[in-house]
Amino acid sequence: MGRKKGTAKSTWASFLKSIASFNGDLASMTAPPFILSKTSLVEYSAYWTEHPELFVAPAKEQDPEKRALAVLKWFLSTLKQQYSSRSEKLGSEKKPLNPFLGELFLGHWEHETAGTTELVSEQVSHHPPVTAYSIFNKKHGVKLQGYNGQKASFASMTITVKQVGLATLHIDAFDEDYLITLPALHIEGLVYGTPYVELERSTIIQSSSGYLAKIEYAGKGWLSGKKNCFTATLQKTGSKEILYTVSGQWIDTFTIKKGKTEVDSFSHKDHPTTPLNISLLENQDPLESRRAWAKVAAAIDEGDYEKTGLEKSKIENAQRELRKKEKEDGSPWEQRYFTSKERNDTVDKLLEVAAKHMVASGVSAVTLDDPSKTNGLWVFDEQKYEDVKSGKRDEVLKAAVKSVEE
Ligand code: CLR
C-alpha cells in the first residue's frame, strides 16, 4: 500500500470489501476518492489513433498480405495507450467517470505525413453503458468504427472485465474490411493498492481479403517472467501456414518474424504519440465531455471530495430528470452521430469466415455477444454527421443542449 497513508489504507480495505459484492455494472461501483479519474470513458476511444501514421499505413500497401500485417502492427501499437497509459507509474490505474447519455468527445490529430484524422466519440446508451466511435482519415481513406461496453465481475481479489462490442476498419482504396474483437482484461495489484490492467485470452482480426490475425495475451506467469506479453500470428484464413509471428510486450517492444527471420520491429520509445486537438472549453458544445465535467474535474484537482460528489450528483440528477421527461413526452433521446442496428452484414460475413477457420484449426470459434447487451449494433451514421455539419439538425441539437443545460 506504500504510497497511501493511514486513512487511505482503511478506505482501500473497505473498498475491496465493497467490490466483493458488486453486481458487474462498473458504473455502480463506488470507489475511494483517490482513485477517481477526471477522464470520462468516452475519451478512451481516442486511444485507437495516437499513432495516426500507423493507422493510415495499411492504405499504402498494395499487397493484401502486407496490408493485413500493417493492420496488425497498428492494432498492437494501440494497446499501450488503451490499457496502460493511465498507469505510466505502474499501478496507478484509476476509475474513469461514467459518461452520461449523449456525452461527446470530439477532436482531431494533425500529423506530418498522415494529415488529419478525425475523432467522433459518443455515449450512445446509458443502460447498459455503451460508447460508440468513428475515427477517419479522409486523405488516406481509412475509417475505424466501433462500440463497446463492459461486463465486470469480482473474484479472488481481482476485477475481471469482459468487453462487449467490436471494431471494424475500412480501407477505401481496396474496399477492404477488418473485423477486430476486443480483449478481456483484469485488474492486477488490487490488494497492494496499485491497480493496473493485464489483458487476457485472445483477440482476432479477420479481413475481407482472407487474412486472419490471432493475438494471444499472457501476463506474468510461469511462461514468461514479464507482464503484458503477447504472441500473434497472421495466416491466410483456412490455411495452416503461418505467414508472420509477432511477439513481445505490448507496453514496450515487439518483433515481427517471417519464419525465424526478423523482418520488422516496433518500440514505443521510437514512436512518440501524436496529441489530440480538442476545442477550447468555451468553444465546446455543452455535451462535450471536458466541458460537461469541468466542475467535477476541478473538484478532483483540488482534492475536494465533498465537492466532487456534489458536482457529480448534479449531473446525475439532471440526467434522471431528463429521462423521466423523455418518457412522459414519449420522445426518447436521439443519438447525435450513431444509429443502432439489429444486424450488420459486413460483420456477420467476416465472423463466419473466421469461425470456420478456427474450428478447422481446433481453437474455439469467435462469437459476438447478443446485440441486446449493447442496445443494438452501433454504426456511424454519415448522414447524421453531415446534417450536423451543415446545420440541418440545429433545431434538434439546440433542444438537446437546452435540456442538458437546464
Ligand atoms: C474501455 C474501452 C477502452 C479500453 C479500456 C481500457 C481500460 C478499461 C476500460 C476500457 C473500462 C474501464 C476499466 C478500464 C481499466 C480500469 C477501469 C475496466 C475497457 C475500471 C472501471 C476501474 C476499476 C477501479 C480500479 C482501478 C480499482 O477502449
Residues whose N, C-alpha, C, O or C-beta is under 5 A from the ligand:
A	BS01	CLR	L26 Y44 Q82 Y83 E93 K94 K95 V161 P195
